[in-house]
Amino acid sequence: MLDPQIIQPEEATDTGGSQTLTFTLQESMPAAGLLRRRWEGMFLAPAIHIDVPMGRDIWIFLIRSPWFPLKPSVSKPLLSIAHDHSIANASINIDPTGGLTAAVSNTGTSFKKVSLVMSRRVGEFVSEEVIGEVGSGTGNLSWRPIMRSFDLCFAMSSSMSMGELAGVAQGLGAQFSSGFFGPGSIIGDYILCDGPRTGYSLLLRGDLGLLRHEEDSTQAGLAW
């Protein structure tokens, strides 16, 4: 749990003996999440941990997507790579509707292709999305953030099974293959939704063959 804070709930008991706990929370950031093929990943979301004496603890997760328009940004608008006498460039522009556009050029014969890649980081986990490729000449590419609409509250015990986790992930839109003893692999990397709690890098990558490449990158971001 990142940056935990102790909060004191307001307690009330009705005539039937049922107890009600009321928690007052400050405004929180939207959730972020990334799951990779072998169920590796991380979710970042506000959570309430209720320590139950002599019982199973309770976790309450507040999964909310951005409720405001996202504005993309990049640290530098021009990416450039070179090898021998070949040069490739990507000129980045901010789309006023909330995305990015790029004019990509690949001159010479050194690069078999050049790729524009959006790299996302949630915690220690990284996922790369190939926006597009240019074999030779020029091409125009565009990227838009993954937008989903969530405003959910999950309550669960502290000992969640793999099947329960798979059910939550499937309810949020993740897809996975069937396994012999439970859920199989995630089909593709699953992104909960884009937003300010995810780290971004935009890369121009030139393929030289034999697993060699040249690369230039810039930090990118999504804010409100």
Secondary structure, 3 states (H helix, E strand, C coil): CCCCCCCCCEEEECCCCCEEEECCCCCCCCCEEEECCCCCEEEECCEEEECCCCCCCEEEEEEECCCCCCEEEECCCEEEEEECCEEEEEEEEECCCCCEEEEEEEECCCCCEEEEEEEEEECCEEEEEEEEEECCEEEEEEECCCCCCCEEEEEEECCCCHHHHHHHHHHCCCCEEEECCEEEEECCCEECCCCCCCEEEEEEEEEEECCEEEEEEEEEEEEC
